[in-house]
Amino acid sequence: MVKAIQAHNVSLADLEAKFGLKQAENEDFFTEWFDTPPEITDIEKQYLDRVKTNFMRLVKHPPLLESAVKMIVLSPLLDLAGFYQEPFLIATEESIEIALEDEEEIIRGRIDVLVIQEKLWLLVIESKRASFSLLEAIPQALASMLSNPSQDKPVFGLVTNGSDFIFLKLTKGNQPKYAISDQFTLLKRESELYQVLSVLKNLSQSLS
């Protein structure tokens, strides 16, 4: 099990200093999020459109809890991508906390962590502020991914607050390296949930 991390104590600079972590500069390092994505069927698109509608109704009644994000948004995506089927198993890790200093207050958020076969780490952010950036969760995602015992296979991550999504890839070897995807959002008129599902399908096929 991954030890709980006080998120405000972890930064990319810390990971670089302690683990020699380096951001990959070669675009070919992380092609899984954009290279030849699997097709999304019309039925899947209709389902994802309903997911967006349900989420937009949910955000009208804050705070947005991570349990609701998992139920309304993440669970349908994992189901459609095949992560509830063999050979995958999902484990729940300890939640970790984010605290950001504002001018007048401390903004707190929580990250709930799900792990699939120690190969895909899913971090779901709960926050009272819509402006809470996914970038604040990336160091915590990478710290969790670095704890994976496998040295020779890449580990992937997804950070989401329900409306926005960022994918991560980490390899260890002689020097741990990571890369991040573009940020996807369902808030656009043409929701990018289709692309998110394509990436998850691609990861499902490569990790099975």
NUTORKE-272149 format. One record per atom (N, C-alpha, C): x, y, z. Coordinates in steps of 0.05 Angstrom, whole numbers, plus 5000, padded with zeros to 4 digits. Example, Ala and Ser with C-alpha at 12.3 -4.5 7.8 and 13.67 -1.06 7.14 Angstrom:
<nodes>
526448865156;524649105156;526449345156;525749555142;527349795143;525850015157;
</nodes>
This chain:
<nodes>
501749765000;500050005000;501850255000;500850464987;502350714986;501950875011;504050975023;503851135047;502551405040;500751495057;499351745053;501451975052;501052165034;502952375030;501552645036;502852815052;501853085056;502453235031;500453285015;500853384988;502253654987;501853825006;503054085005;506054075011;507053835019;509853805025;511353695001;509953634979;511253504956;511053684932;513353724919;513353884894;515053744874;514853834849;516453714828;519453754834;520153974846;522954024854;523853814874;522153744893;522753544913;523353274899;521553204881;521852944867;524352944850;524953164838;527453184822;529853144839;529853274863;532153264881;532452984894;530252864902;530352624918;530552374900;529252384877;529152144860;530552174833;531552414827;532752464801;530652474779;528152524786;526052524766;526552754746;526052684720;526452874699;524152864679;523353094669;521253104649;522353034622;521052844608;522052754582;521552974562;523453034545;523153244525;522353124498;522852864494;522152734468;519152684467;517852784446;515052734443;514252444440;516152284430;515651994427;515551844454;516251974475;516251844501;513451774510;511451934503;508751894513;506751924489;506751724472;504951734449;502251604454;501951474477;499451324483;497051504485;497451764490;495151944494;494252074468;495852044446;494952174421;495352004397;496751784398;497451624375;495251424368;494051434344;492051254334;490051164355;488451354365;486551294386;484351104376;483350924393;481250734386;478650894379;477050774362;474550894354;472550894377;470951104378;468751124398;466151084383;464450904392;461950844378;459851054383;457851064367;455651254371;454251214398;453950964406;452650904431;454451004454;457050974452;458851074473;458751384474;458551514451;458351804450;455751894464;453551754459;451051824472;451251804502;452651584511;453051544539;454751764551;456851844538;458652054548;457252324548;455452374528;453852624528;452152634553;451052404561;449352394585;451052434610;453552324610;455352374632;455852674635;456352814613;456753104615;454353244626;451953174616;449453294626;449153244656;449653004665;449452944694;451453104710;453953134700;455953284714;455253574716;454253694694;453553974694;451354034713;449553844717;447453874737;448653854765;450653684769;451853644795;453253894804;454654034786;456354264794;454654504803;452054494798;450254704807;449854704837;450754484850;450254444878;452854374892;454654574895;457254514908;456854464938;458954354952;461654284941;461554024925;463454004907;463553774889;465353564903;464153354914;465653154928;466852954909;469252844917;470552654899;468952394895;467352324916;465752084913;463652124891;462552364888;460652414867;462052414840;464452534838;465952534813;466552254804;467352074823;467851804815;465351664805;463151714818;460651574810;459551684784;459451944780;458152064757;459952064732;462552114736;464352154713;466351924709;467851864730;470051674727;469151384723;467151304738;466251024736;465250954708;463551124695;462751054667;465151044648;467151214651;469451214634;471050954637;471450864662;472850624667;471350374657;468750384659;467150164649;467350144619;466950364605;467050364576;469850284566;471950354581;474650294573;475450004579;473749854594;474249574599;475849524625;476049724642;477749684666;476249534689;473649474685;472249314705;472149014696;473548954675;473548684665;476348554669;476448294664;479148164665;480948284645;483548314651;484948214675;485248424697;483648634697;484148864714;482748834741;484048934762;482948954789;483549234799;481649354813;481949624823;482249624853;484249764863;484749784892;484550074900;483550134924;483350404934;485650454953;487150674949;489350744966;488450964985;490151035004;489451245023;489151515009;487251675019;486951945008;489252125018;489852325002;491852515009;490652795007;491852985020;490653255022;492453465009;491153654996;492553894985;491754135002;493654305008;493054565022;494554785007;493154974997;494355194983;493855454998;495955615001;495655865015;494556084997;492356195005;491156424991;491856675006;491056904997;491657155011;490357165038;487957055041;486457075065;485756805078;486156585064;485356335074;486956105063;486655875075;487955635064;485755485048;486355425023;484555275006;485354975008;483454815017;484054535020;482554364999;483954164990;482753974971;483653694979;482153494970;482953214975;483353074949;485152874950;485552704927;484952424935;483052294922;482452014926;483951854905;485251644913;487051494895;485951214890;485651154865;485050884856;487350774840;487950524843;490150394829;489250144814;489850134789;489149894773;491649734767;491849494779;494049314774;496749434778;496949644794;499449794798;500649904772;498849934753;499750034726;498450304719;496050354730;494650594724;493650724749;494550964755;493851104780;491851324774;489551314787;487451504782;487051684807;487551934804;487352124826;485052314821;483152314839;480652474837;480752694857;480652944848;480853174866;478153264875;477953314901;475553454912;476453734920;475053934912;475854204920;473454384922;473654574940;471554774943;471855004924;474055004909;474555224890;474655104862;472955224844;472955124816;475655184803;477155374813;479655454801;481955274810;481455084827;483554914837;484854764814;487454804810;488754704786;489554414788;489154264767;490153994766;493153974769;494554194761;497454194763;498454154792;496754244811;497554214839;497553914847;496153744833;495953464840;498053294825;499353404805;501253244789;503653144806;504853314823;507053204839;506152974857;503752994868;502752774885;502252524869;501252554844;500852324827;503552194821;505452354814;508152234807;509452104832;509052224855;510152104880;508951824884;506351804880;504951544883;505951354862;506251444838;507051274816;509951174820;511651344832;514351264837;514551034857;512550994873;512550784893;511950504880;511150504855;510650254841;513250084840;513049834848;515549664849;516749594822;515149604801;516149524775;518249724765;520449624755;522549794745;522749804715;521549604702;522049574673;519549644656;517249694668;514849754653;513850034660;512750184641;511750454647;509250444664;508850654679;506450684696;505050934686;502350924686;500751144676;499051264698;498251504695;496551644714;494451814701;492351864715;490252044706;489452214730;489552484727;488752664747;486252804737;484052814753;481652934744;480153064768;478653274762;476853394782;473953354772;473553194752;470953144741;470453294715;471453534713;471053694689;473553694671;475953664683;478453674668;480153424674;481853354654;483253104655;486153144645;488153044659;490853034650;492052754654;493252654633;494552384635;497552414639;498652224653;501552214660;502751954652;505351954645;506851714641;509451734656;510251514669;512751504684;514251254678;516851274673;518651044671;520851074691;521950854700;524050864720;526750824706;527650564704;530250514691;532450644707;534550724693;536850854707;536051124718;534251264705;533351524714;530351554709;528751604730;525851624726;525151874709;523451824689;522552044671;519552044670;518452284665;515552304663;514752504641;512252474632;511152664613;508152694619;507052924611;504252974615;502853024588;500352964587;498753014563;497753294563;496353364541;494753614541;492553574561;491353804569;489053794587;486553774571;484853574578;482253544565;480053654584;477853744572;475653854588;472953774576;471053734593;468353684583;466753944582;467954164589;466554424591;466354564564;467754464544;467454584517;464854504505;463954664486;461454604472;461554324460;463854264448;464253984439;466053844460;464753704478;466053574500;468453404491;470653414507;472953254500;472952984515;470652904526;470452644539;470952424519;470252464493;470852264473;473852204472;475452414472;478352374471;479352234497;478252314520;479052184545;478451884544;476151814534;475551524532;477351384513;478051524491;479951404472;482651344484;483651534500;486251484514;486051254534;483851244549;483451034568;483250764554;481850754532;481750504516;484550424507;486050614498;488750554488;490450444511;490250564535;491750464558;490750184566;488150144565;487049884572;488149664554;488349724528;489449524509;492349474514;493849684520;496749654523;497549534550;495749554571;496349444597;495249174602;493449084584;492148814589;494048594580;
</nodes>
